[in-house]
């Protein structure tokens, strides 16, 4: 019963961490590339980029690729933690047998 309360509180904390910033943070959420471009044009208005991209991706595709990158990174981190935890548990089990 104690773990149910603990899990419920953790779930509530996660929901609050997602919802509260959406409710209370006002402003424009822009990317770092756009901010850097704005500062560069402010400092050197006649700056010309070295090259242009071959294609301009729509915003949805950029968001999807960013989310995919984050998911792959989270998967790698989760796999590594699980692998290390499994090795640790296996070592404890072997130590108990001997």
C-alpha positions in Angstrom: 0.0 0.0 0.0 2.9 2.3 0.7 4.3 2.0 -2.8 0.9 2.9 -4.3 1.1 6.3 -2.5 4.7 6.7 -3.4 3.9 6.0 -7.1 0.9 8.3 -7.0 2.9 11.2 -5.6 5.6 10.7 -8.2 3.0 10.7 -11.0 1.4 13.9 -9.6 4.8 15.5 -9.4 5.5 14.7 -13.1 2.1 16.0 -14.2 2.7 19.2 -12.2 6.1 19.6 -13.8 4.5 19.4 -17.2 1.4 21.5 -16.6 2.6 24.3 -14.4 5.1 25.8 -16.8 2.5 25.7 -19.6 0.1 27.7 -17.4 2.5 30.2 -15.9 5.3 30.8 -18.4 4.3 33.3 -21.0 6.5 34.0 -24.0 7.8 32.9 -27.3 9.7 29.6 -27.3 12.3 30.0 -30.1 15.2 27.9 -31.0 18.9 28.7 -30.4 19.5 28.9 -34.1 17.0 31.7 -34.5 18.4 33.6 -31.5 22.0 33.2 -32.9 20.9 34.5 -36.3 19.2 37.5 -34.7 22.3 38.4 -32.7 24.6 37.9 -35.7 22.5 40.2 -37.9 22.5 42.8 -35.1 26.3 42.7 -34.7 27.2 42.5 -38.4 24.2 43.4 -40.6 26.2 42.8 -43.9 27.2 39.2 -42.8 26.7 36.6 -45.6 26.4 32.9 -44.7 29.0 30.6 -46.1 26.4 28.4 -47.7 22.6 27.9 -47.9 20.9 24.6 -46.9 20.0 22.3 -49.7 16.4 22.2 -48.6 14.3 24.0 -46.0 12.4 21.6 -43.7 9.0 22.5 -42.4 8.8 23.2 -38.7 6.9 20.0 -38.0 9.7 17.9 -39.5 12.4 19.7 -37.4 10.3 19.1 -34.3 9.9 15.5 -35.2 13.7 15.0 -35.8 14.4 16.8 -32.5 12.0 14.5 -30.6 13.5 11.4 -32.4 16.9 12.5 -31.3 15.8 12.9 -27.7 14.0 9.5 -27.7 17.1 7.8 -29.1 19.3 9.5 -26.4 16.8 8.5 -23.7 16.8 4.9 -25.0 20.6 4.7 -24.9 20.8 6.1 -21.4 18.0 3.8 -20.2 19.7 0.8 -21.8 23.0 1.7 -20.2 21.5 2.1 -16.8 19.6 -1.2 -17.1 22.7 -3.0 -18.3 24.8 -1.7 -15.4 22.0 -2.5 -12.9 21.6 -6.0 -14.3 25.4 -6.6 -14.0 25.3 -5.3 -10.4 22.4 -7.6 -9.5 24.0 -10.6 -11.2 27.2 -9.9 -9.3 25.3 -9.7 -6.0 23.5 -13.0 -6.8 26.8 -14.7 -7.6 28.3 -13.4 -4.4 25.4 -14.8 -2.4 25.8 -18.3 -4.0 29.5 -18.4 -3.1 
